[in-house]
Amino acid sequence: MMCDKCGKNPATTHIKTVVNGQLRQTNLCSYCAAKEGYNNFGKLSLANMLASMFGESIEEGKTTKERCSCCESSFADIVESGRVGCSECYTVFRKELMPSLNRLHGKVKHIGQAPNCVENIQKNNADKVKSLKAQLEKAVATEEYEKAAKLRDEIRALEGKGE
């Protein structure tokens, strides 16, 4: 197999990457691999790997000396371990973390999925509100205003829970 970059030498380094669910394989000779920075695996650290993923060079001098008041982690600790120390770190190191999180996830606000039970509760509430509104119309038509007021309050309470 020949090098994908130069096409002259036999490939000795095989790099597989998955981007957006698509597998991409690159085969490089030792010269092209060294030129691309794939020759220093002995000195590979998680920090350097993350930095190369994000297209940044993380140098010890460039990281802040600030520490989290809750877990005492520094930004250098987070980069080295690849893990945020606690939830407070997201506030303390927001400026440093947001660009990387945005590149990694595409957005910085978590929008998750609701469990099935929440959907069932919302559906049940919607059905109940529909039924109560029908009763409310009937109560207003028959001039039962006290009953209508109670039904109105119940509808408002359910609609408030649904949001």
Secondary structure, DSSP 8 states (H G I E B T S, - for coil): -B-TTTSSSB--EEEEEEETTEEEEEEE-HHHHHHHT-S-GGG--HHHHHHHHHT----GGGS---B-TTT--BHHHHHHHSS-SSHHHHHHTHHHHHHHHHHHHS-SS------HHHHHHHHHHHHHHHHHHHHHHHHHHTT-HHHHHHHHHHHHHHHHHH-
